[in-house]
Amino acid sequence: MDGGSGDVVGASLCLRFLSDVKTLVSVSEADIRIVALADVTVVQGEPSQFQIEVPVGFEITGATGASIESSEFESGVLTLKVTGPAQRNHQFLISMGKSIAATKADAPFLSFKGAQRETCEVLVEGAGTIELTAAEAGGLKRMDFKEMNPYLRSLARFPMQAAFRYHRQPNEKLALALEWTRFPDSSVLAAVAERAVVTTLVTTEGRSLTEIKLTIRNQAQPFLKVALPQGASILSAEVAGEKVKPVEGPDGNRVPLLRAGFRPVDSYTVSFVFMHSGVPFAKKRRLRSFSSKNGCADQSFAMGSLSS
């Protein structure tokens, strides 16, 4: 295999093992990071350690695994010393990073020294708003994101840009050139009300009872600020079916949208009821309209008529 000098140290002179590496390549504005899940299957021999060639310029940030006794990084080689040489299967999670200033880079490939067969899946993701192109060479083959290993997909935190697989042949050189254009991030609303339903009941004495029910998609907004008519007060409020206590301040009332352990990713309902004392009606009148300035995409109003 294309592995350079040095071999895996083992108790047996004849050592045979296979490696399967699933690699996530994360491109951001300041660095490129690698997270690799490696499965090693020992076919023959009893290895006491495995050695991995680390690409130039990368710094190891983590190396974990149930069978790892210790690890060391020297001269571009990561050595993983393992317990139980007779163990047939080993799994390692390795992470590394490298600072970048340019808008292009070569994706690195981790290689176990002495492996008889190497297979790999590579997933490339990009942080922020970028347009990324990936030019592959060697035995790399493009694949659909749906074909990726589920665990590798679960590691992704940013939009997926490209995916590849390969079965490395002896003396084969792989290459994956990445180049990207970064665009300014557009602003994202912290919260938006997708729908609002306002229902008002007015008595002949002029008192009104209003319920406002909102369907909200919330990213990080902790409170809903409410500007009530003068003299009005909130009687009750609910968030996602649970009662909450509004906070009254000098600049208006606030209904808490989030609580401990509640960080929804989908839309949820927020409702509150307030009372307002008005002027008694002297004769028959009809409520014609109700104005709203909440900017919702869809509004539904329950209107009522009243007599005296």
C-alpha positions as CSV (number, residue, x, y, z in Angstrom):
1,M,0.0,0.0,0.0
2,D,1.0,3.6,-0.4
3,G,2.1,4.1,3.2
4,G,5.7,5.2,3.3
5,S,8.3,3.8,5.7
6,G,7.4,1.9,8.9
7,D,4.9,-0.9,9.6
8,V,2.4,-1.8,12.3
9,V,4.2,-3.4,15.2
10,G,2.8,-6.7,16.2
11,A,3.5,-9.9,18.1
12,S,3.4,-11.8,14.8
13,L,5.9,-11.4,12.0
14,C,3.1,-11.8,9.5
15,L,0.3,-9.2,10.1
16,R,-2.7,-8.7,7.9
17,F,-5.5,-6.2,8.5
18,L,-8.1,-4.3,6.6
19,S,-9.2,-0.7,7.2
20,D,-12.4,1.2,6.4
21,V,-12.3,5.0,7.1
22,K,-15.3,7.3,7.0
23,T,-14.1,10.9,6.7
24,L,-15.9,14.2,7.2
25,V,-14.1,17.2,5.7
26,S,-15.4,20.5,7.1
27,V,-14.5,23.7,5.3
28,S,-14.9,27.0,7.2
29,E,-13.6,30.6,6.8
30,A,-10.6,30.1,9.0
31,D,-9.8,26.4,8.9
32,I,-10.4,22.9,7.5
33,R,-11.2,20.2,10.0
34,I,-11.3,16.4,9.6
35,V,-13.2,13.9,11.6
36,A,-12.5,10.2,10.7
37,L,-14.2,7.1,12.0
38,A,-11.9,4.1,11.3
39,D,-12.8,0.5,11.5
40,V,-9.9,-1.9,11.5
41,T,-10.3,-5.7,11.1
42,V,-7.4,-7.9,11.9
43,V,-7.2,-11.0,9.7
44,Q,-3.9,-12.4,10.9
45,G,-1.4,-11.6,13.7
46,E,-1.7,-9.8,17.0
47,P,-0.9,-6.1,16.6
48,S,0.0,-4.0,19.6
49,Q,-0.2,-0.7,17.8
50,F,-1.4,1.0,14.5
51,Q,0.2,3.8,12.7
52,I,-1.6,6.5,10.6
53,E,0.0,8.9,8.3
54,V,-1.2,12.5,9.1
55,P,-1.3,15.0,6.2
56,V,1.3,17.8,6.3
57,G,0.2,20.9,8.3
58,F,-2.6,19.2,10.3
59,E,-2.7,19.1,14.1
60,I,-4.2,16.1,15.9
61,T,-7.1,17.3,18.1
62,G,-8.4,14.0,19.3
63,A,-7.9,10.2,19.1
64,T,-10.3,7.9,21.0
65,G,-11.4,4.3,20.9
66,A,-12.3,1.6,23.3
67,S,-9.1,-0.4,22.7
68,I,-6.7,2.6,22.7
69,E,-4.2,2.4,25.6
70,S,-2.2,5.5,24.5
71,S,-1.4,7.6,21.5
72,E,1.5,9.7,20.3
73,F,2.1,12.0,17.3
74,E,5.6,12.4,16.0
75,S,7.1,13.2,12.6
76,G,3.7,13.2,10.8
77,V,2.7,9.8,12.1
78,L,0.0,9.1,14.7
79,T,0.7,5.9,16.7
80,L,-2.2,4.3,18.5
81,K,-1.2,1.7,21.0
82,V,-3.9,-0.8,21.7
83,T,-4.8,-3.2,24.5
84,G,-5.7,-6.9,23.8
85,P,-3.5,-7.7,20.8
86,A,-5.7,-10.8,20.1
87,Q,-8.7,-8.5,19.5
88,R,-9.9,-8.8,15.9
89,N,-11.8,-5.6,15.6
90,H,-10.8,-2.0,16.5
91,Q,-12.7,1.3,16.1
92,F,-11.0,4.7,16.3
93,L,-12.4,8.3,16.1
94,I,-9.7,10.7,15.0
95,S,-10.0,14.5,14.6
96,M,-7.5,17.0,13.3
97,G,-7.5,20.6,11.9
98,K,-5.5,23.1,9.9
99,S,-5.7,26.8,9.6
100,I,-6.3,28.2,6.1
101,A,-6.4,31.7,4.6
102,A,-7.0,30.7,0.9
103,T,-10.2,29.7,-0.7
104,K,-8.9,26.3,-2.0
105,A,-7.3,23.3,-0.4
106,D,-6.6,19.6,-1.0
107,A,-8.7,17.3,1.1
108,P,-6.5,14.9,3.1
109,F,-6.8,11.1,3.2
110,L,-5.9,9.1,6.3
111,S,-4.0,6.0,5.6
112,F,-3.1,3.1,8.0
113,K,0.5,1.9,7.4
114,G,0.6,-1.7,6.4
115,A,-3.1,-2.2,5.6
116,Q,-3.8,-4.9,3.0
117,R,-7.0,-3.2,1.9
118,E,-8.3,0.3,2.4
119,T,-11.8,1.5,1.7
120,C,-13.2,4.9,2.5
121,E,-16.2,7.3,2.3
122,V,-15.5,11.0,2.2
123,L,-18.2,13.7,2.9
124,V,-17.4,17.4,2.3
125,E,-19.4,20.1,4.1
126,G,-19.1,23.9,4.1
127,A,-19.9,26.4,6.8
128,G,-21.7,29.5,5.9
129,T,-22.9,30.5,2.4
130,I,-20.4,29.1,-0.1
131,E,-20.3,27.6,-3.6
132,L,-17.9,24.7,-3.5
133,T,-16.4,22.6,-6.3
134,A,-14.6,19.4,-5.8
135,A,-12.3,17.8,-8.5
136,E,-11.4,14.2,-7.8
137,A,-8.5,12.1,-9.1
138,G,-7.4,8.5,-8.8
139,G,-10.0,5.9,-7.7
140,L,-12.4,8.3,-6.1
141,K,-16.0,7.9,-7.2
142,R,-18.8,10.3,-6.6
143,M,-21.8,9.1,-4.7
144,D,-25.3,10.4,-3.7
145,F,-25.7,11.7,-0.1
146,K,-28.4,9.2,0.5
147,E,-25.8,6.4,-0.1
148,M,-23.5,7.7,2.6
149,N,-23.1,5.8,5.9
150,P,-25.8,7.1,8.3
151,Y,-23.2,7.7,11.1
152,L,-21.1,9.8,8.7
153,R,-24.1,11.9,7.7
154,S,-25.0,12.4,11.4
155,L,-21.6,14.0,12.0
156,A,-22.3,16.8,9.5
157,R,-23.3,20.2,11.0
158,F,-23.3,22.3,7.9
159,P,-24.7,21.9,4.3
160,M,-23.3,18.9,2.5
161,Q,-21.3,19.8,-0.6
162,A,-19.9,16.5,-2.1
163,A,-19.5,12.8,-1.3
164,F,-17.1,10.2,-2.6
165,R,-16.0,6.6,-2.0
166,Y,-12.9,4.7,-2.9
167,H,-11.2,1.3,-2.8
168,R,-7.5,2.1,-2.8
169,Q,-5.3,0.0,-5.0
170,P,-1.6,-0.6,-4.3
171,N,0.6,2.4,-5.1
172,E,-2.5,4.4,-6.1
173,K,-2.5,8.2,-5.4
174,L,-5.8,9.8,-4.5
175,A,-6.5,13.5,-4.8
176,L,-9.5,15.7,-4.0
177,A,-9.0,19.4,-4.8
178,L,-11.5,21.7,-3.2
179,E,-12.2,25.3,-4.2
180,W,-14.9,27.6,-3.0
181,T,-16.4,31.1,-3.3
182,R,-17.8,32.6,-0.1
183,F,-20.8,34.9,0.0
184,P,-22.0,37.2,2.7
185,D,-24.4,35.5,5.1
186,S,-27.9,36.8,4.8
187,S,-29.7,37.9,8.0
188,V,-32.0,35.3,9.5
189,L,-35.1,36.3,11.6
190,A,-34.8,35.2,15.2
191,A,-38.6,34.4,15.2
192,V,-41.5,34.7,12.8
193,A,-45.2,34.3,13.3
194,E,-46.6,32.1,10.5
195,R,-50.2,32.5,11.5
196,A,-52.3,34.6,13.8
197,V,-55.9,34.1,15.0
198,V,-57.4,37.0,17.0
199,T,-60.8,36.6,18.7
200,T,-62.4,39.4,20.6
201,L,-65.6,39.4,22.8
202,V,-67.1,42.8,23.6
203,T,-69.8,43.4,26.2
204,T,-72.4,46.1,26.1
205,E,-70.5,47.7,29.0
206,G,-67.6,48.3,26.7
207,R,-65.2,45.7,28.2
208,S,-63.4,43.5,25.7
209,L,-61.7,40.1,26.1
210,T,-59.2,39.3,23.4
211,E,-57.4,36.0,22.7
212,I,-54.4,36.1,20.4
213,K,-53.2,32.7,19.2
214,L,-49.9,32.7,17.2
215,T,-48.1,29.8,15.3
216,I,-44.5,30.7,15.8
217,R,-41.2,29.4,14.3
218,N,-38.5,30.5,16.7
219,Q,-34.8,30.3,16.3
220,A,-33.5,32.1,19.4
221,Q,-36.0,34.8,20.5
222,P,-36.6,34.4,24.3
223,F,-39.6,36.8,24.7
224,L,-42.5,38.0,22.7
225,K,-43.0,41.8,23.3
226,V,-46.6,42.8,23.5
227,A,-47.9,46.4,23.2
228,L,-51.4,46.5,24.8
229,P,-53.9,49.3,24.7
230,Q,-53.7,51.7,27.6
231,G,-55.3,50.2,30.7
232,A,-55.3,46.6,29.3
233,S,-53.8,43.7,31.2
234,I,-52.8,40.1,30.3
235,L,-54.9,37.6,32.1
236,S,-53.2,34.3,31.0
237,A,-50.6,33.0,28.5
238,E,-49.6,29.6,27.2
239,V,-46.6,28.4,25.2
240,A,-46.8,25.0,23.5
241,G,-49.7,24.0,25.7
242,E,-48.1,25.0,29.1
243,K,-49.1,28.0,31.1
244,V,-46.4,30.7,31.4
245,K,-46.2,33.9,33.5
246,P,-45.9,37.1,31.4
247,V,-43.4,39.7,32.6
248,E,-44.5,43.3,32.9
249,G,-42.0,46.1,32.2
250,P,-42.0,49.8,31.7
251,D,-41.8,49.4,27.9
252,G,-44.5,46.7,27.6
253,N,-45.4,43.2,28.5
254,R,-43.3,40.1,27.5
255,V,-44.5,36.6,27.1
256,P,-41.6,34.0,27.5
257,L,-41.2,31.9,24.4
258,L,-38.5,29.5,25.7
259,R,-38.0,27.7,28.9
260,A,-35.5,25.3,30.4
261,G,-35.3,22.1,28.3
262,F,-37.6,23.6,25.6
263,R,-35.8,24.3,22.3
264,P,-38.2,23.4,19.5
265,V,-37.1,23.0,15.9
266,D,-40.7,23.1,14.5
267,S,-43.5,25.6,14.8
268,Y,-45.4,25.8,18.0
269,T,-48.4,27.7,19.4
270,V,-48.2,30.8,21.7
271,S,-51.4,32.3,23.0
272,F,-52.4,35.0,25.5
273,V,-55.6,36.6,26.6
274,F,-56.0,40.3,27.7
275,M,-58.8,42.4,29.0
276,H,-59.5,46.0,28.2
277,S,-62.1,48.3,29.7
278,G,-63.8,50.6,27.2
279,V,-66.7,53.0,27.0
280,P,-70.3,51.5,27.3
281,F,-72.4,51.5,24.2
282,A,-75.3,53.9,24.0
283,K,-77.0,52.3,21.0
284,K,-76.7,49.4,18.6
285,R,-73.3,49.2,16.9
286,R,-71.5,46.7,14.8
287,L,-67.8,45.9,15.1
288,R,-66.5,46.6,11.6
289,S,-62.8,45.8,11.6
290,F,-59.8,44.8,13.7
291,S,-56.4,46.0,12.7
292,S,-53.1,44.1,13.3
293,K,-49.5,45.1,12.7
294,N,-47.9,41.7,13.3
295,G,-46.9,41.1,9.7
296,C,-48.0,37.4,9.7
297,A,-48.2,35.5,6.5
298,D,-51.7,34.3,7.3
299,Q,-54.3,36.0,9.5
300,S,-57.7,34.9,10.5
301,F,-60.0,37.1,12.6
302,A,-63.1,36.2,14.4
303,M,-65.4,39.2,14.3
304,G,-68.5,39.8,16.4
305,S,-71.5,42.0,16.3
306,L,-73.1,43.5,19.4
307,S,-76.3,45.3,20.5
308,S,-77.3,47.4,23.4
